[in-house]
């Protein structure tokens, strides 16, 4: 068999990624935001029980949101504009599920993620931590 016969016609794409409990920090979340932008076929990302704070969550949000203005939600609530980083332009349109429970997110960030991603009716977002019984 010749080498060209062994190659698949289309490169394989990563479809789901589960990084639960890998001690991922904001720096890792930022790197993952670039992965989301460059891998539009990823449709499931689980980042539960890591060390991601609001900063890392915002980086992830910028990769999956439809919005073009990061301050849009604050404007709607009548709050002053915050410096939240660059304008959101690129986003992963195939991501269908994002789980980010068990991280170090403030209640405000959880709410911001939920409100910002309301336009993504095709996306299941799990940010709220279930109580441990």
N, C-alpha and C positions, 0 to 999 in steps of 0.2 A: 504494500500500500504506500502510495506517495504521500509526503507530508501535507500537501494541499488538500488531499482527500480526507485527512484526519481532522481538519479544522471545522468547527461549526460555522454555518453560513452567517449567523448573527451572534455577536458576543452575548454571553449570559449576563443578566442584570440581577443585582441583589434585590430581593422582593421584601424580605422581612429581616429585622435585626433586633435581637433581644439582648440588651446590655444591663439587665437587672443586677444590682448589687456589685457593680464594678468600681465603686468609689470615683465615679466620673465627676469632675469639678466643672466650673464655668469655662475653663480653658478647653476641656474636652467637649463641652456643649457647643462652644464656638466652632471647633473643628467639625463637629457633626452638622452644624448648620451649613457649612460649605459642602459636606457630603450630600446633604439633602438637595442643595442647589444643583450639584453636578450629577446626581443620580435620580432623575425624575421618575424612575420606575419603582422606587422604594415605596411600598404601600403600608408597611407596619413598622413602628419604632417604639420599643419599650425601654424606658429609662428609669424604671421604678427603683426606689431605694438606693439613690446615689447621693452626691453632695452638691447638687446643682442649686444655685441661688437665683434670685431674680435676674441677675445679669446674664447668666447662661440661658435662662428661660426666654429672655428677650431676644437673644441671638437665634434660638430655635424658632421663636415666633416669627422672626423676620424672614425665615426661609419657607414658611408654610402659609402665611397670611395673604389674603387678596388685597388688603389695604395698601395704599401708596403713601399714606401719611401716618407715621408712628404715633402722632399725638391726636389722631382722630377721636379716640375714645375719651380722652381727657376733655377735648373740646365739647363733645356731646354732654358730658357731665358738668360743664361750666367751670372746669378746673383750669389753672394756668398750664401753659405748654411746658413740658419737661424736655430736657435734652436726652432723648432716648437713642441716639445714634443716627446712622445714615437712613435716608428714605428707603422704605421697603419697595423693591421693584421685582426682584426675582423670587419665585416661590415654587415649591414642589407641589404640583397639581395632582399627583397620583396618591399622595399619602392619605390613607383612609383611617388610620388609627394611630394615635399618639398617647402613650401612657407615661405620665411623669409624676406619679404618686410617690409619697415617701421621700421627697426631697426637701430642701430648705427654702421653699417658696413662701413668700408672705401671702396673706389673704388677698391683698390688693393685686398681686401678680396673678394669682389664680383667677380672680375676677376679670382682670384685663385680658388674660388668655381666652377665657370663655366668651367675653364680649367681642373681642377682635375676630374670633373664629366662627362667630355666628353665621357669617356669610358662607362659610364652608359647610353647607348642609350635608356634604358627603363625608365629613370627617368626624370620627368618634374621638373625643378628647377626654382623657381621664386625668384630672388634676386633683380632685378632692380625695383626701386620705380617709379611708374607711376606719372607723374606730376599732380598736383591737379589743375583743371581748375574751 
